[in-house]
Amino acid sequence: MQLLDLRQSPKISVTQGHSEKDSDHFTEPLPPSDDRRTDISSRDSRQFSPCLPSPLTSTICTRPWAKSESRRGRTACPDPDHDPAIPSAPPLNITAHSFTTQEFEDLCFEFGIELDEDTENDERPIVNGVQEPPQLKIEIPANRYDMLCFEGIALMLNIFRGKVAPPNYKVVEPKEPETQVITVAQDTSKIRPLVAGAILRNVKFTQESYDSFIGLQDKLHMNLARQRTLVAIGTHDLDTIQGPFTYEALPPKDIKFKPLNQTKEMNGEELMQFYEGDKHLGKYLHIIKDSPVYPVIYDKNRTVCSLPPIINGDHSKITVNTTNVFIEMTATDATKLDIVCDMMVTMFSQYTAEPFTVEPVKIVSKHNGASRTTPSLEPRTIDVEIDYLNACTGLNESPETLCKLLTKMAYIAKPSEKDSNLLSVTIPVTRADVLHQCDVMEDLAICYGYNNLPRSSPNKSATIGAPLMINKLADIIRNEAAMAGWSEVLPLILCSHDENFGWLNRKDDGKTAVKLANPKTAEYQVVRTSLVPGLLKTIRENKKHSVPIKIFEASDVVFKDESLERKARNERHFAAAWYGKTSGFEIVHGLLDRILLMLRTAFLTHDEGLTAGKSLDFKVAENPGKPDGYWIEEINEDTFFPGHAAAIYLRLGGKEQRIGEFGILHPTVLEKFDLRYPVSTLEINLEVFL
């Protein structure tokens, strides 16, 4: 869910903000009278000021004509000449309507958002001698990027109420197309390979719409763009720069410009040092800091427009008086790039001289064949089964009625010409959250009204849940280990790079562990590839207990896997550790035998299993002529004391592979984990038994 925040002036209005599947709070200003009313078309005497987000939420706050403070550091530039005494005209050409707070709460509920909190009776902070106005906080779905600003939420509520029709967004040809070009250099593929652009021509900003424009960038950066790692947005005053533009990747020392709101020119290295302690921009430096080249956008005269994803140049900063806005976006994710580009231009194209029109920018990327024109603003069309819509909602409506209902959520639907059971549904460019017909079905239920849907009992298709086989197997092994006198522990799945590799005398080949891009602490750098470090850290923190300490864990480890779409896979392991005045090697060996005996896996002698030998490693080999079972082979690995470790091999159905190892840990491993007594460990892969 996402968070949206509105604050008061003489009337109440509608706005918003984020969290990753948490909630977005949308605060609405309340009038001083008891009969509080909301006007979703007018925002007179109010201004939006972006607030610093918490780790899970981001907020837009509206305040009564207070001094504008921009904390973005990227594009915002408050206009010092703005006269707060002049009320702004309504930015949306829609029918005004006032609501009581209860009526507005009911409208939000019908639309699928929920009034979460009313702060009217709470103690509110005093800012610059003025008490903060009351707020209404509303939860908004996290995937509704079109509702991250006042413009979007006001438009959607009025479409839902049937007061306005969905706008027709148009891409218009520019008068000088040769200047509206971004040429992409080949070296950008080393850092941020994707770029898009658009131009809003003849925009008329008010202070409040300007602040909403800046706030939308903050929301998109925080939510969809994942703290600018996936997409970074730059907005510029087009009248201060000249196209065509170039997108390049250069060494930091070769990039020199004056950053936004600064007076001194800096190169890339100096800029990193300057903003290292900045509480707002410092958290983005890691994205490019260690790269040999930094991305940079130049205009025709080699004026730096921006150093994405960090900061814009001061030369092209926008103000409330800016009339022509150049929007550029760089990215590492093509899908997110298109969504961000569409959201930025659709939400604010209503302020152009010809509403809902956008001028495109041509992207020339000869080196990778990615040349195109952005944005396209082409709506998508999908086929939705009428029977599916009626069955899921319990309705029995005609195609014409379904089409009419769907218009309340900005869809354009009509019966399909190729199949009488299909509706051809046109999805507006603002609805990036709609992926399948189930999304259309959900919106249909909202249009019809959840409280109006027919009530029915669950049908016979209801099923009873059952544990996954791997979880059932892990539980069986947990019980067996516990009955053998071992204690289960649950360490964290994240650990430091040294704990996972160096402290175990193992080398990192760069192809095994999943690493965090920007770890907040050295303790949480990688996702563990072994359960042993967690067991050793648990023993270290419990050394005051009497020995021996016998602990185990049955949990997941994670490995990189380029063959999968997500590029990583989980693997369920079982591990145990003995800590005492003796090595405990035979005790750990006994636990292994007991667990495999319980799994009805026979022990094979050295000679029976010798054909596989050590060459198997962790790969599967075919050997159908041999009996099933497990055996052990001596190994010499740096993790273990020489001559006191063994690899565990398993043959099932004629397939042989190494499934784990056990042994006495090397003294250097004990020293690094600050353990004074010998430790024997065991670790096996459980998934091979499924």
C-alpha positions, -999 to +999 in steps of 0.1 A: +000+000+000+010+037-004+007+068+018-009+101+008-009+133+028-031+163+025-033+193+047-057+221+053-066+254+040-101+269+037-112+238+019-102+202+018-087+184-011-071+152-023-034+141-026-009+112-019+025+090-013+044+051-007+055+019+009+063-015-006+030-033-001+025-014+030+004+018+028+004+052+013-011+080+033-030+106+017-038+136+040-066+159+034-070+194+049-100+200+071-119+232+076-123+246+111-161+242+112-178+210+125-194+204+091-161+195+074-164+193+037-141+181+009-138+197-025-121+174-050-119+200-078-104+230-060-072+234-041-074+272-035-049+287-011-029+256-006+006+245-015+023+212-016+057+207+000+076+174-003+084+159+030+112+135+038+099+099+037+102+073+064+118+040+054+084+025+045+063+055+035+066+087+016+042+116+019+031+147+002+020+174+026-002+203+017+001+234+039-017+268+039+005+291+019+036+285+040+071+291+026+080+264+001+109+242+011+122+216-013+142+188+001+146+169-031+180+181-040+175+168-075+151+191-093+132+212-069+137+250-068+112+271-049+102+303-066+112+333-043+090+356-063+058+337-057+031+357-040+013+335-014-015+360-011-028+352-046-052+322-046-048+298-075-075+289-099-087+253-098-061+232-119-087+207-130-116+215-153-140+192-134-173+198-117-168+209-081-186+190-053-183+192-016-185+163+009-188+159+046-160+138+060-183+108+063-194+112+027-158+114+016-149+083+037-177+064+020-165+075-015-130+063-007-143+030+005-164+025-026-134+033-048-112+007-030-092+030-007-097+034+030-097+063+054-071+053+079-068+081+104-083+115+113-059+137+133-085+165+140-086+157+177-049+148+180-021+170+193-005+185+162+030+201+159+035+239+155+056+249+125+068+286+122+043+296+149+014+280+131-002+247+142-003+220+116-038+216+102-058+184+108-052+155+084-070+126+070-048+097+061-060+073+034-045+040+024-040+036-014-028+005-033+009+005-038+006-004-075-016+026-083+012+049-096-015+071-112-027+081-077+006+094-064-003+130-068-034+153-064-040+154-101-042+117-104-064+109-075-088+138-082-092+127-118-098+091-109-124+099-082-143+122-106-142+095-134-155+070-108-183+095-100-192+099-136-184+136-136-157+135-163-146+112-191-112+097-192-088+121-210-074+114-244-036+117-241-020+127-274+016+128-286+020+159-309+048+164-334+073+191-323+080+221-345+118+214-344+121+176-341+158+177-348+164+194-314+143+169-294+168+140-297+189+122-271+218+103-286+230+075-264+268+068-262+279+031-262+297+034-228+263+040-210+258+002-213+284-001-185+262+016-159+227+029-168+219+017-204+184+030-208+170+065-213+137+081-222+125+117-226+095+139-231+086+176-233+056+195-217+052+226-238+036+259-226+029+247-190+013+270-166+023+261-130+009+275-098+029+270-067+007+241-056+008+223-090+046+229-092+051+213-057+028+185-067+050+180-098+081+178-077+064+155-052+054+130-078+090+126-087+098+119-051+071+093-049+081+075-080+118+076-069+109+061-036+085+034-047+086+022-083+121+033-090+135+016-058+154+046-044+165+056-080+183+023-086+159+013-114+149+047-127+160+083-121+140+114-132+154+148-142+133+178-150+147+209-167+137+243-179+139+238-217+143+275-223+178+275-206+192+246-226+193+236-263+189+203-280+199+179-294+211+162-262+237+134-256+237+108-230+272+097-222+293+078-196+326+095-187+353+092-161+343+112-129+372+137-134+360+146-169+325+157-157+325+193-144+294+213-136+276+233-109+251+211-091+216+222-083+214+251-059+252+253-055+275+281-064+307+261-070+316+240-100+327+204-092+339+174-110+324+139-104+348+129-076+344+162-058+307+160-060+307+125-044+328+138-015+306+169-012+274+150-009+287+120+011+273+135+043+241+148+029+212+131+046+191+132+014+214+127-015+240+107+003+219+075+002+220+075-036+257+079-041+264+042-039+245+036-071+274+049-093+301+058-068+323+027-075+318+027-112+348+038-135+324+059-155+294+081-144+263+088-166+258+124-177+234+142-200+247+172-221+228+196-243+241+209-276+265+234-260+280+208-236+261+222-207+255+195-181+218+188-176+221+161-150+243+135-134+218+107-130+207+093-106+223+119-082+215+155-091+207+180-118+228+209-130+219+243-116+219+258-150+186+241-161+167+241-128+130+245-130+109+270-111+072+278-108+076+302-137+090+275-161+068+271-191+086+245-212+097+214-192+122+188-205+119+155-187+147+129-190+148+096-173+177+070-171+171+035-160+183-001-157+148-016-161+130-010-193+095-017-180+098+006-150+113+033-173+082+033-195+058+034-165+076+063-149+077+082-182+040+077-188+031+087-152+051+120-153+036+132-185+000+120-181-004+135-146+008+170-156+000+173-193-033+188-182-014+221-174-002+225-210-017+251-233-034+223-251-044+200-222-032+163-223-007+168-251+030+158-249+059+163-273+080+133-279+118+129-277+136+106-301+162+082-285+190+073-309+210+042-297+228+029-327+251+007-307+224-016-293+195-011-317+173+005-290+164+036-310+128+047-304+105+076-296+092+083-261+066+084-248+042+064-270+011+069-248-006+041-266-033+024-246-033-014-244-062-037-254-069-071-239-097-096-243-117-104-211-141-133-208-177-122-200-184-156-182-152-151-161-163-116-150-198-127-141-187-160-124-160-143-102-183-115-091-215-136-088-233-114-114-253-122-145-249-090-164-251-084-201-220-073-221-235-038-225-240-034-188-204-047-180-190-022-205-209+007-189-197-003-154-161-005-165-161+031-176-161+041-139-125+029-137-114+047-169-117+016-191-132+017-226-149-016-232-170-030-260-182-065-271-156-083-291-162-088-328-145-122-329-162-139-299-195-132-282-181-143-249-153-117-249-151-080-241-124-059-258-111-037-230-089-007-237-066+000-207-056+036-202-019+044-203-021+054-166-031+020-155+002+001-155-012-021-126-036-039-150-019-070-163-045-097-166-083-102-168-084-108-131-074-071-126-103-060-148-126-083-128-114-067-095-122-032-109-156-044-121-164-055-086-154-020-074-176-004-101-206-025-091-200-020-054-187-047-031-216-042-008-240-048-038-225-081-049-247-112-044-238-132-012-232-169-016-217-198+003-183-213-006-187-239-033-173-274-035-140-262-050-128-251-015-097-270-006-078-278+026-043-266+029-014-290+031+023-285+038+048-285+010+068-317+007+101-299+015+085-284+046+071-318+057+105-334+052+123-306+072+098-310+101+104-348+102+142-342+104+138-315+130+118-339+152+144-366+148+173-342+157+154-329+187+147-364+200+184-371+197+191-343+222+200-314+198+185-279+202+172-260+172+183-224+165+171-199+139+199-174+130+193-147+104+195-155+067+218-125+060+255-125+071+287-106+063+308-115+033+337-126+056+315-149+077+302-166+046+335-170+029+368-158+045+362-169+081+354-204+068+386-204+046+365-204+015+369-183-016+342-163-033+341-170-070+316-142-076+291-167-090+277-182-058+264-157-033+236-132-037+250-098-025+230-068-012+235-038-034+237-013-006+240-030+028+233-008+058+258-027+080+288-050+074+269-078+092+243-080+064+261-081+031+252-114+015+225-140+016+241-171+032+251-200+011+258-222+042+241-227+075+274-231+094+282-194+100+249-189+117+255-219+140+290-207+149+277-172+157+250-187+179+276-207+198+298-176+202+270-157+218+262-185+241+297-195+253+286-189+289+265-220+288+280-253+299+295-275+273+288-295+252+265-273+231+246-293+205+226-272+180+210-276+146+191-257+119+169-268+090+164-237+068+171-223+033+203-211+018+204-191-015+226-195-046+229-175-078+213-193-107+214-176-141+191-202-156+161-189-136+142-158-143+148-144-108+185-153-111+186-171-077+173-203-061+166-214-026+179-247-013+168-264+020+197-275+041+201-293+074+232-284+095+244-293+130+273-282+152+289-297+183+309-275+207+328-291+236+360-301+252+363-330+227+360-328+190+326-346+189+334-359+154+318-393+162+287-377+176+281-356+145+287-387+124+261-406+145+236-378+140+241-381+102+236-419+104+205-415+124+189-390+101+197-410+069+185-442+086+152-425+094+150-415+057+155-452+049+188-445+031+212-474+035+248-469+044+272-482+017+307-493+023+337-475+009+341-501-018+304-500-028+304-463-033+340-459-046+331-458-083+316-423-079+346-410-060+354-374-053+350-365-090+313-362-085+315-331-064+280-317-063+270-327-098+246-356-106+261-386-123+242-417-137+252-451-123+221-474-126+239-506-119+247-498-082+225-501-051+210-470-036+224-456-004+250-431+010+287-433+017+315-410+029+349-401+014+377-383+031+383-347+019+409-321+024+392-287+025+405-256+042+374-253+063+382-285+082+412-299+101+434-320+078+424-356+078+393-351+099+366-343+074+344-363+049+322-356+020+288-373+020+276-389-012+242-402-021+229-426-048+191-426-054+175-442-084+209-447-100+218-410-097+248-401-076+259-368-062+276-351-032+250-338-008+272-324+020+301-327+043+310-330+080+342-327+100+362-309+127+367-273+119+401-258+113+417-239+143+418-207+121+380-209+117+375-213+154+398-183+160+379-160+136+346-169+153+361-165+188+356-201+199+380-217+223+368-254+222+368-277+192+337-277+169+324-304+146+298-295+120+275-313+096+256-299+066+235-317+040+211-307+012+176-320+019+161-314-015+178-344-030+155-367-009+123-354-025 
